[in-house]
Amino acid sequence: MRKILGKYALNVMDSGCVPNVWEQNSVWYVMVALICIALIVEIQVNVLIAKVRANVLVVKEKELIKY
């Protein structure tokens, strides 16, 4: 992916319309970064919820075994 973008960037530099495309690329990178961060956070939250649910189930089972 980076190689493709690198070649594209070099071609753009040769053609002489650098700033416009670089701005677009940076916006694209920011968007991708934000999406990745959101996904990572969502996954971590889901894992935490799963752990809490598992702990609650374990506690309930222990209580049932006691009685």
Backbone as XML, in Angstrom:
<?xml version="1.0"?>
<chain id="A" units="angstrom">
  <residue number="1" name="MET">
    <atom name="N" x="0.834" y="-1.198" z="0.000"/>
    <atom name="CA" x="0.000" y="0.000" z="0.000"/>
    <atom name="C" x="0.872" y="1.252" z="0.000"/>
  </residue>
  <residue number="2" name="ARG">
    <atom name="N" x="1.895" y="1.272" z="0.860"/>
    <atom name="CA" x="2.761" y="2.454" z="0.942"/>
    <atom name="C" x="3.545" y="2.649" z="-0.348"/>
  </residue>
  <residue number="3" name="LYS">
    <atom name="N" x="3.984" y="1.545" z="-0.959"/>
    <atom name="CA" x="4.730" y="1.652" z="-2.214"/>
    <atom name="C" x="3.871" y="2.323" z="-3.274"/>
  </residue>
  <residue number="4" name="ILE">
    <atom name="N" x="2.615" y="1.907" z="-3.361"/>
    <atom name="CA" x="1.694" y="2.487" z="-4.343"/>
    <atom name="C" x="1.540" y="3.983" z="-4.074"/>
  </residue>
  <residue number="5" name="LEU">
    <atom name="N" x="1.303" y="4.353" z="-2.815"/>
    <atom name="CA" x="1.149" y="5.764" z="-2.467"/>
    <atom name="C" x="2.426" y="6.528" z="-2.751"/>
  </residue>
  <residue number="6" name="GLY">
    <atom name="N" x="3.583" y="5.909" z="-2.481"/>
    <atom name="CA" x="4.863" y="6.562" z="-2.738"/>
    <atom name="C" x="5.047" y="6.870" z="-4.216"/>
  </residue>
  <residue number="7" name="LYS">
    <atom name="N" x="4.762" y="5.888" z="-5.077"/>
    <atom name="CA" x="4.864" y="6.095" z="-6.524"/>
    <atom name="C" x="3.910" y="7.198" z="-6.955"/>
  </residue>
  <residue number="8" name="TYR">
    <atom name="N" x="2.702" y="7.157" z="-6.436"/>
    <atom name="CA" x="1.689" y="8.162" z="-6.773"/>
    <atom name="C" x="2.180" y="9.544" z="-6.365"/>
  </residue>
  <residue number="9" name="ALA">
    <atom name="N" x="2.752" y="9.640" z="-5.161"/>
    <atom name="CA" x="3.236" y="10.923" z="-4.654"/>
    <atom name="C" x="4.363" y="11.443" z="-5.539"/>
  </residue>
  <residue number="10" name="LEU">
    <atom name="N" x="5.286" y="10.557" z="-5.955"/>
    <atom name="CA" x="6.391" y="10.984" z="-6.825"/>
    <atom name="C" x="5.851" y="11.497" z="-8.154"/>
  </residue>
  <residue number="11" name="ASN">
    <atom name="N" x="4.878" y="10.792" z="-8.731"/>
    <atom name="CA" x="4.282" y="11.235" z="-9.994"/>
    <atom name="C" x="3.652" y="12.613" z="-9.831"/>
  </residue>
  <residue number="12" name="VAL">
    <atom name="N" x="2.979" y="12.822" z="-8.719"/>
    <atom name="CA" x="2.319" y="14.101" z="-8.467"/>
    <atom name="C" x="3.360" y="15.206" z="-8.338"/>
  </residue>
  <residue number="13" name="MET">
    <atom name="N" x="4.480" y="14.897" z="-7.637"/>
    <atom name="CA" x="5.551" y="15.892" z="-7.489"/>
    <atom name="C" x="6.093" y="16.281" z="-8.857"/>
  </residue>
  <residue number="14" name="ASP">
    <atom name="N" x="6.266" y="15.289" z="-9.733"/>
    <atom name="CA" x="6.778" y="15.571" z="-11.081"/>
    <atom name="C" x="5.806" y="16.459" z="-11.851"/>
  </residue>
  <residue number="15" name="SER">
    <atom name="N" x="4.518" y="16.237" z="-11.662"/>
    <atom name="CA" x="3.527" y="16.998" z="-12.428"/>
    <atom name="C" x="3.369" y="18.419" z="-11.883"/>
  </residue>
  <residue number="16" name="GLY">
    <atom name="N" x="3.715" y="18.657" z="-10.613"/>
    <atom name="CA" x="3.786" y="20.023" z="-10.109"/>
    <atom name="C" x="2.583" y="20.497" z="-9.311"/>
  </residue>
  <residue number="17" name="CYS">
    <atom name="N" x="1.582" y="19.632" z="-9.043"/>
    <atom name="CA" x="0.434" y="20.070" z="-8.234"/>
    <atom name="C" x="0.526" y="19.413" z="-6.854"/>
  </residue>
  <residue number="18" name="VAL">
    <atom name="N" x="1.581" y="19.731" z="-6.119"/>
    <atom name="CA" x="1.882" y="19.001" z="-4.883"/>
    <atom name="C" x="0.933" y="19.339" z="-3.739"/>
  </residue>
  <residue number="19" name="PRO">
    <atom name="N" x="0.762" y="20.629" z="-3.359"/>
    <atom name="CA" x="0.101" y="20.932" z="-2.082"/>
    <atom name="C" x="-1.311" y="20.365" z="-1.996"/>
  </residue>
  <residue number="20" name="ASN">
    <atom name="N" x="-2.070" y="20.507" z="-3.081"/>
    <atom name="CA" x="-3.468" y="20.097" z="-3.076"/>
    <atom name="C" x="-3.593" y="18.616" z="-2.732"/>
  </residue>
  <residue number="21" name="VAL">
    <atom name="N" x="-2.832" y="17.779" z="-3.423"/>
    <atom name="CA" x="-2.917" y="16.330" z="-3.213"/>
    <atom name="C" x="-2.399" y="15.962" z="-1.829"/>
  </residue>
  <residue number="22" name="TRP">
    <atom name="N" x="-1.315" y="16.642" z="-1.383"/>
    <atom name="CA" x="-0.780" y="16.318" z="-0.063"/>
    <atom name="C" x="-1.812" y="16.612" z="1.008"/>
  </residue>
  <residue number="23" name="GLU">
    <atom name="N" x="-2.553" y="17.722" z="0.850"/>
    <atom name="CA" x="-3.607" y="18.039" z="1.825"/>
    <atom name="C" x="-4.664" y="16.937" z="1.823"/>
  </residue>
  <residue number="24" name="GLN">
    <atom name="N" x="-5.055" y="16.515" z="0.637"/>
    <atom name="CA" x="-6.066" y="15.452" z="0.545"/>
    <atom name="C" x="-5.552" y="14.173" z="1.201"/>
  </residue>
  <residue number="25" name="ASN">
    <atom name="N" x="-4.276" y="13.844" z="0.937"/>
    <atom name="CA" x="-3.697" y="12.632" z="1.518"/>
    <atom name="C" x="-3.680" y="12.710" z="3.036"/>
  </residue>
  <residue number="26" name="SER">
    <atom name="N" x="-3.305" y="13.884" z="3.578"/>
    <atom name="CA" x="-3.214" y="14.001" z="5.036"/>
    <atom name="C" x="-4.599" y="13.851" z="5.658"/>
  </residue>
  <residue number="27" name="VAL">
    <atom name="N" x="-5.616" y="14.422" z="5.020"/>
    <atom name="CA" x="-6.991" y="14.260" z="5.523"/>
    <atom name="C" x="-7.366" y="12.783" z="5.507"/>
  </residue>
  <residue number="28" name="TRP">
    <atom name="N" x="-7.013" y="12.094" z="4.413"/>
    <atom name="CA" x="-7.304" y="10.662" z="4.284"/>
    <atom name="C" x="-6.622" y="9.879" z="5.399"/>
  </residue>
  <residue number="29" name="TYR">
    <atom name="N" x="-5.328" y="10.211" z="5.668"/>
    <atom name="CA" x="-4.591" y="9.514" z="6.725"/>
    <atom name="C" x="-5.231" y="9.759" z="8.083"/>
  </residue>
  <residue number="30" name="VAL">
    <atom name="N" x="-5.668" y="10.999" z="8.321"/>
    <atom name="CA" x="-6.320" y="11.318" z="9.602"/>
    <atom name="C" x="-7.604" y="10.513" z="9.740"/>
  </residue>
  <residue number="31" name="MET">
    <atom name="N" x="-8.383" y="10.433" z="8.667"/>
    <atom name="CA" x="-9.630" y="9.657" z="8.700"/>
    <atom name="C" x="-9.345" y="8.192" z="9.030"/>
  </residue>
  <residue number="32" name="VAL">
    <atom name="N" x="-8.371" y="7.614" z="8.341"/>
    <atom name="CA" x="-8.025" y="6.206" z="8.573"/>
    <atom name="C" x="-7.565" y="6.010" z="10.013"/>
  </residue>
  <residue number="33" name="ALA">
    <atom name="N" x="-6.734" y="6.948" z="10.502"/>
    <atom name="CA" x="-6.231" y="6.844" z="11.876"/>
    <atom name="C" x="-7.382" y="6.894" z="12.871"/>
  </residue>
  <residue number="34" name="LEU">
    <atom name="N" x="-8.327" y="7.809" z="12.655"/>
    <atom name="CA" x="-9.471" y="7.930" z="13.571"/>
    <atom name="C" x="-10.311" y="6.657" z="13.551"/>
  </residue>
  <residue number="35" name="ILE">
    <atom name="N" x="-10.526" y="6.102" z="12.365"/>
    <atom name="CA" x="-11.314" y="4.864" z="12.259"/>
    <atom name="C" x="-10.606" y="3.738" z="13.006"/>
  </residue>
  <residue number="36" name="CYS">
    <atom name="N" x="-9.278" y="3.640" z="12.828"/>
    <atom name="CA" x="-8.512" y="2.588" z="13.513"/>
    <atom name="C" x="-8.608" y="2.752" z="15.025"/>
  </residue>
  <residue number="37" name="ILE">
    <atom name="N" x="-8.454" y="3.996" z="15.502"/>
    <atom name="CA" x="-8.536" y="4.256" z="16.945"/>
    <atom name="C" x="-9.917" y="3.866" z="17.462"/>
  </residue>
  <residue number="38" name="ALA">
    <atom name="N" x="-10.956" y="4.254" z="16.722"/>
    <atom name="CA" x="-12.325" y="3.937" z="17.141"/>
    <atom name="C" x="-12.520" y="2.425" z="17.222"/>
  </residue>
  <residue number="39" name="LEU">
    <atom name="N" x="-12.010" y="1.698" z="16.228"/>
    <atom name="CA" x="-12.151" y="0.239" z="16.232"/>
    <atom name="C" x="-11.422" y="-0.378" z="17.414"/>
  </residue>
  <residue number="40" name="ILE">
    <atom name="N" x="-10.191" y="0.106" z="17.671"/>
    <atom name="CA" x="-9.406" y="-0.442" z="18.786"/>
    <atom name="C" x="-10.135" y="-0.198" z="20.101"/>
  </residue>
  <residue number="41" name="VAL">
    <atom name="N" x="-10.635" y="1.023" z="20.290"/>
    <atom name="CA" x="-11.348" y="1.359" z="21.527"/>
    <atom name="C" x="-12.583" y="0.478" z="21.662"/>
  </residue>
  <residue number="42" name="GLU">
    <atom name="N" x="-13.324" y="0.323" z="20.558"/>
    <atom name="CA" x="-14.543" y="-0.490" z="20.596"/>
    <atom name="C" x="-14.222" y="-1.934" z="20.968"/>
  </residue>
  <residue number="43" name="ILE">
    <atom name="N" x="-13.156" y="-2.472" z="20.370"/>
    <atom name="CA" x="-12.758" y="-3.855" z="20.674"/>
    <atom name="C" x="-12.384" y="-3.982" z="22.146"/>
  </residue>
  <residue number="44" name="GLN">
    <atom name="N" x="-11.618" y="-3.012" z="22.668"/>
    <atom name="CA" x="-11.208" y="-3.072" z="24.071"/>
    <atom name="C" x="-12.422" y="-3.004" z="24.989"/>
  </residue>
  <residue number="45" name="VAL">
    <atom name="N" x="-13.375" y="-2.135" z="24.661"/>
    <atom name="CA" x="-14.587" y="-2.021" z="25.478"/>
    <atom name="C" x="-15.349" y="-3.340" z="25.452"/>
  </residue>
  <residue number="46" name="ASN">
    <atom name="N" x="-15.478" y="-3.937" z="24.263"/>
    <atom name="CA" x="-16.189" y="-5.216" z="24.150"/>
    <atom name="C" x="-15.499" y="-6.302" z="24.967"/>
  </residue>
  <residue number="47" name="VAL">
    <atom name="N" x="-14.164" y="-6.319" z="24.940"/>
    <atom name="CA" x="-13.412" y="-7.312" z="25.719"/>
    <atom name="C" x="-13.659" y="-7.097" z="27.204"/>
  </residue>
  <residue number="48" name="LEU">
    <atom name="N" x="-13.638" y="-5.826" z="27.642"/>
    <atom name="CA" x="-13.892" y="-5.528" z="29.057"/>
    <atom name="C" x="-15.284" y="-5.995" z="29.463"/>
  </residue>
  <residue number="49" name="ILE">
    <atom name="N" x="-16.283" y="-5.694" z="28.623"/>
    <atom name="CA" x="-17.660" y="-6.111" z="28.925"/>
    <atom name="C" x="-17.722" y="-7.635" z="29.023"/>
  </residue>
  <residue number="50" name="ALA">
    <atom name="N" x="-17.062" y="-8.323" z="28.085"/>
    <atom name="CA" x="-17.063" y="-9.790" z="28.096"/>
    <atom name="C" x="-16.427" y="-10.313" z="29.377"/>
  </residue>
  <residue number="51" name="LYS">
    <atom name="N" x="-15.316" y="-9.691" z="29.800"/>
    <atom name="CA" x="-14.644" y="-10.128" z="31.030"/>
    <atom name="C" x="-15.549" y="-9.925" z="32.234"/>
  </residue>
  <residue number="52" name="VAL">
    <atom name="N" x="-16.212" y="-8.768" z="32.292"/>
    <atom name="CA" x="-17.113" y="-8.484" z="33.419"/>
    <atom name="C" x="-18.239" y="-9.505" z="33.451"/>
  </residue>
  <residue number="53" name="ARG">
    <atom name="N" x="-18.824" y="-9.780" z="32.276"/>
    <atom name="CA" x="-19.922" y="-10.764" z="32.220"/>
    <atom name="C" x="-19.434" y="-12.137" z="32.672"/>
  </residue>
  <residue number="54" name="ALA">
    <atom name="N" x="-18.240" y="-12.518" z="32.225"/>
    <atom name="CA" x="-17.679" y="-13.817" z="32.607"/>
    <atom name="C" x="-17.476" y="-13.874" z="34.121"/>
  </residue>
  <residue number="55" name="ASN">
    <atom name="N" x="-16.957" y="-12.792" z="34.702"/>
    <atom name="CA" x="-16.745" y="-12.748" z="36.151"/>
    <atom name="C" x="-18.065" y="-12.857" z="36.897"/>
  </residue>
  <residue number="56" name="VAL">
    <atom name="N" x="-19.091" y="-12.163" z="36.413"/>
    <atom name="CA" x="-20.410" y="-12.218" z="37.056"/>
    <atom name="C" x="-20.945" y="-13.640" z="37.011"/>
  </residue>
  <residue number="57" name="LEU">
    <atom name="N" x="-20.802" y="-14.299" z="35.859"/>
    <atom name="CA" x="-21.283" y="-15.682" z="35.731"/>
    <atom name="C" x="-20.539" y="-16.603" z="36.693"/>
  </residue>
  <residue number="58" name="VAL">
    <atom name="N" x="-19.221" y="-16.422" z="36.796"/>
    <atom name="CA" x="-18.426" y="-17.259" z="37.698"/>
    <atom name="C" x="-18.892" y="-17.057" z="39.136"/>
  </residue>
  <residue number="59" name="VAL">
    <atom name="N" x="-19.113" y="-15.802" z="39.520"/>
    <atom name="CA" x="-19.575" y="-15.502" z="40.881"/>
    <atom name="C" x="-20.933" y="-16.150" z="41.122"/>
  </residue>
  <residue number="60" name="LYS">
    <atom name="N" x="-21.838" y="-16.049" z="40.146"/>
    <atom name="CA" x="-23.173" y="-16.647" z="40.298"/>
    <atom name="C" x="-23.063" y="-18.161" z="40.455"/>
  </residue>
  <residue number="61" name="GLU">
    <atom name="N" x="-22.204" y="-18.782" z="39.659"/>
    <atom name="CA" x="-22.030" y="-20.235" z="39.751"/>
    <atom name="C" x="-21.496" y="-20.629" z="41.120"/>
  </residue>
  <residue number="62" name="LYS">
    <atom name="N" x="-20.541" y="-19.871" z="41.638"/>
    <atom name="CA" x="-19.990" y="-20.170" z="42.960"/>
    <atom name="C" x="-21.073" y="-20.059" z="44.023"/>
  </residue>
  <residue number="63" name="GLU">
    <atom name="N" x="-21.928" y="-19.028" z="43.899"/>
    <atom name="CA" x="-23.021" y="-18.861" z="44.867"/>
    <atom name="C" x="-23.989" y="-20.036" z="44.784"/>
  </residue>
  <residue number="64" name="LEU">
    <atom name="N" x="-24.283" y="-20.484" z="43.561"/>
    <atom name="CA" x="-25.195" y="-21.615" z="43.394"/>
    <atom name="C" x="-24.595" y="-22.878" z="44.002"/>
  </residue>
  <residue number="65" name="ILE">
    <atom name="N" x="-23.295" y="-23.058" z="43.815"/>
    <atom name="CA" x="-22.637" y="-24.250" z="44.360"/>
    <atom name="C" x="-22.690" y="-24.219" z="45.890"/>
  </residue>
  <residue number="66" name="LYS">
    <atom name="N" x="-22.532" y="-23.029" z="46.459"/>
    <atom name="CA" x="-22.570" y="-22.906" z="47.920"/>
    <atom name="C" x="-23.924" y="-23.352" z="48.461"/>
  </residue>
  <residue number="67" name="TYR">
    <atom name="N" x="-25.001" y="-22.949" z="47.752"/>
    <atom name="CA" x="-26.333" y="-23.232" z="48.312"/>
    <atom name="C" x="-26.735" y="-24.642" z="48.069"/>
  </residue>
</chain>
